[in-house]
Amino acid sequence: MTEVSRETPSTPELARRAFSLVRLPLAERYVALLATAGVERGLIGPREAPRLWERHVLNCLALSTAIPAGVSVADLGSGAGLPGLVLAIGRPDLRVTLVEPLQRRLGFLDEVVEELSLENVVTIRGRAEELHGRERYDVVTARALAPLSRLLGWAMPLVAPSGVLLAMKGSSAADEIAAAEVEARRLRCDAPELVVVTGPDGSSTATVVRVAHADPRG
């Protein structure tokens, strides 16, 4: 059995540059919860705990630089809150909805939202498809949820006519874009665009696939 570390990673200098003085304590508490309850409940792997800041939190916060001010954001398959909770902590101007079908994950998200008093966050238990025809958001996000060809069908019906999908991806991003070409045309999307965004700390980056509707009139 892998031993669970209950040690909270120390706050790196990059985090102090990335979060405001007011929001940094919230980010620190969130990392502490990820490193303890998140690991214990299987939301975060034990080996990920020491690198929560660099590999997860700051990586997710980099996405915030691609999001306009004051918009609505839906994070699909939010899991442990990456990137949804990170965006809500770092960008209190955003209205963030965390969409998660599994109750044990949703329970963790609800506990974090309550403990950190995140008034700009709501949670929904369910799958993205269950919101089709009911909700639209300016920005829809997802991190390591599904291949782009499948994610488009889940996400694009939730994207407002002038909004965008921002899908956080890894080294397979270009291959996923190529594989999703037919589905993107079927859904009348613009060609998916691969971008690398730099976070507010000036160093952390994220690889993102950006997808908009071809016709912003909806």
Phi and psi in degrees as a GROMACS rama.xvg file:
@    title "Ramachandran Plot"
@    xaxis  label "Phi"
@    yaxis  label "Psi"
@TYPE xy
-75.2139  129.455  THR-2
-73.5293  135.603  GLU-3
-88.1727  122.925  VAL-4
-82.094  130.867  SER-5
-102.464  12.7166  ARG-6
-87.6903  126.431  GLU-7
-80.6184  129.367  THR-8
-60.3713  141.146  PRO-9
-68.7711  153.643  SER-10
-78.5912  118.679  THR-11
-77.0298  162.068  PRO-12
-61.3399  -34.1383  GLU-13
-59.4969  -37.2195  LEU-14
-67.1483  -35.3838  ALA-15
-67.7911  -26.4724  ARG-16
-83.7811  -27.2477  ARG-17
-82.1517  -37.2763  ALA-18
-105.049  146.07  PHE-19
-67.2652  163.484  SER-20
-59.1277  -33.9145  LEU-21
-73.5214  -37.1527  VAL-22
-92.0512  -18.0161  ARG-23
-58.3294  -43.8782  LEU-24
-59.3671  -32.7924  PRO-25
-67.3413  -42.6143  LEU-26
-63.4174  -40.1374  ALA-27
-64.0519  -41.5378  GLU-28
-67.481  -38.2717  ARG-29
-61.883  -44.8507  TYR-30
-61.5179  -40.1313  VAL-31
-61.6963  -40.2788  ALA-32
-68.69  -38.7706  LEU-33
-62.5912  -41.4701  LEU-34
-72.861  -17.4855  ALA-35
-112.4  -82.5395  THR-36
-60.2258  -38.3941  ALA-37
-62.2757  -40.417  GLY-38
-72.0899  -44.2431  VAL-39
-60.1345  -33.6292  GLU-40
-92.2794  3.2214  ARG-41
79.5725  15.4953  GLY-42
-82.2201  -26.4934  LEU-43
-130.038  135.333  ILE-44
-68.5984  143.946  GLY-45
-55.1115  -35.4124  PRO-46
-74.5686  -13.5684  ARG-47
-82.3454  -21.0815  GLU-48
-53.7101  -46.1086  ALA-49
-66.1555  -19.5032  PRO-50
-116.393  27.3871  ARG-51
-59.6036  -43.1471  LEU-52
-62.3245  -59.7616  TRP-53
-69.9532  -46.6255  GLU-54
-81.8252  -26.4212  ARG-55
-117.074  -62.3972  HIS-56
-67.4947  -52.2756  VAL-57
-69.2991  -31.8735  LEU-58
-62.036  -43.6355  ASN-59
-70.5026  -37.2306  CYS-60
-64.7625  -28.1612  LEU-61
-57.0188  -32.0273  ALA-62
-60.6994  -27.7705  LEU-63
-60.7912  -25.6477  SER-64
-72.6361  -11.841  THR-65
-97.8238  2.61634  ALA-66
-110.54  127.302  ILE-67
-65.0066  167.377  PRO-68
-73.2325  142.155  ALA-69
68.7839  22.0892  GLY-70
-98.3244  170.63  VAL-71
-92.0768  140.174  SER-72
-131.011  133.02  VAL-73
-114.661  126.61  ALA-74
-105.014  112.532  ASP-75
-86.3896  138.897  LEU-76
56.7606  50.6651  GLY-77
-62.8329  -27.1993  SER-78
61.8296  -113.223  GLY-79
-89.4559  5.12657  ALA-80
98.5489  21.6249  GLY-81
-111.226  111.976  LEU-82
-98.1538  -1.94626  PRO-83
-55.3452  -50.086  GLY-84
-68.3  -35.8674  LEU-85
-62.409  -43.0074  VAL-86
-62.5771  -42.1003  LEU-87
-66.0559  -35.691  ALA-88
-71.7136  -48.0529  ILE-89
-75.8701  -24.4006  GLY-90
-129.29  80.5153  ARG-91
-64.5736  -10.5749  PRO-92
-76.0353  -16.136  ASP-93
-84.9072  148.664  LEU-94
-105.226  106.899  ARG-95
-108.062  130.013  VAL-96
-113.126  123.955  THR-97
-97.7657  119.717  LEU-98
-108.826  117.084  VAL-99
-147.19  125.252  GLU-100
-81.3937  -24.2819  PRO-101
-90.0074  127.899  LEU-102
-64.0511  -38.2881  GLN-103
-65.3229  -34.1253  ARG-104
-73.7246  -42.4194  ARG-105
-61.5101  -37.3443  LEU-106
-60.0604  -42.4569  GLY-107
-63.3106  -45.122  PHE-108
-60.0555  -44.4674  LEU-109
-62.2683  -39.3405  ASP-110
-64.9951  -41.0595  GLU-111
-65.8473  -44.9873  VAL-112
-58.782  -42.53  VAL-113
-69.6038  -46.2771  GLU-114
-64.8284  -36.4815  GLU-115
-90.544  -1.22236  LEU-116
51.7217  50.9921  SER-117
-85.0202  93.3888  LEU-118
-74.902  -11.2426  GLU-119
-96.5871  17.5641  ASN-120
-126.572  136.978  VAL-121
-127.092  154.066  VAL-122
-118.137  147.943  THR-123
-132.656  126.767  ILE-124
-88.1899  117.238  ARG-125
161.579  176.557  GLY-126
-99.3845  157.251  ARG-127
-55.6777  -40.391  ALA-128
-61.5615  -27.6784  GLU-129
-71.8676  -14.8543  GLU-130
-96.169  -7.09026  LEU-131
-58.9623  134.253  HIS-132
81.2423  -4.59684  GLY-133
-113.922  -35.7674  ARG-134
-130.939  147.875  GLU-135
-138.297  145.634  ARG-136
-133.015  151.526  TYR-137
-66.093  -37.574  ASP-138
-135.257  133.875  VAL-139
-116.568  131.052  VAL-140
-119.836  159.062  THR-141
-161.217  145.302  ALA-142
-131.329  117.238  ARG-143
53.2674  41.2864  ALA-144
-92.3061  -46.0114  LEU-145
-166.019  160.418  ALA-146
-56.5912  149.555  PRO-147
-57.5901  -37.4351  LEU-148
-59.5413  -33.5764  SER-149
-86.161  -38.283  ARG-150
-61.8511  -36.0575  LEU-151
-56.9742  -43.0476  LEU-152
-66.7088  -31.1225  GLY-153
-76.9399  -42.1546  TRP-154
-90.3323  -42.978  ALA-155
-62.7013  -32.9466  MET-156
-64.3194  -15.0182  PRO-157
-95.5938  -8.49356  LEU-158
-84.5851  126.895  VAL-159
-58.5184  156.421  ALA-160
-50.3204  -39.631  PRO-161
-100.873  12.5103  SER-162
-92.4464  -171.547  GLY-163
-143.989  153.137  VAL-164
-94.347  130.149  LEU-165
-119.162  100.852  LEU-166
-101.839  119.134  ALA-167
-77.7845  126.97  MET-168
-132.826  169.691  LYS-169
-110.448  -143.48  GLY-170
-67.9753  -15.9912  SER-171
-87.3792  5.87822  SER-172
-56.0078  -47.3242  ALA-173
-63.7063  -41.2282  ALA-174
-64.7411  -38.3642  ASP-175
-65.2263  -38.6248  GLU-176
-61.2144  -45.0751  ILE-177
-62.9183  -40.7102  ALA-178
-71.567  -20.1911  ALA-179
-96.7839  6.76169  ALA-180
-58.7087  -46.1509  GLU-181
-65.5826  -44.6846  VAL-182
-64.1863  -37.9128  GLU-183
-62.9428  -41.1405  ALA-184
-66.989  -40.346  ARG-185
-61.3851  -37.7558  ARG-186
-87.6397  3.29714  LEU-187
59.6756  47.7662  ARG-188
-96.8645  155.277  CYS-189
-63.0521  160.539  ASP-190
-59.8443  128.556  ALA-191
-56.4254  140.177  PRO-192
-116.953  129.604  GLU-193
-92.5682  121.678  LEU-194
-132.75  151.338  VAL-195
-113.924  120.306  VAL-196
-106  147.866  VAL-197
-109.347  134.043  THR-198
-74.0271  172.538  GLY-199
-65.455  -13.9997  PRO-200
-78.7859  -9.03198  ASP-201
83.473  1.66026  GLY-202
-131.665  -46.216  SER-203
-66.7743  141.265  SER-204
-129.002  163.941  THR-205
-143.362  141.263  ALA-206
-92.7123  124.773  THR-207
-131.847  137.339  VAL-208
-100.503  120.476  VAL-209
-103.86  127.024  ARG-210
-132.36  127.799  VAL-211
-117.881  163.473  ALA-212
-71.5909  141.836  HIS-213
-65.8257  -36.0959  ALA-214
-114.787  103.014  ASP-215
-66.794  -5.58882  PRO-216
-79.2553  -6.89148  ARG-217
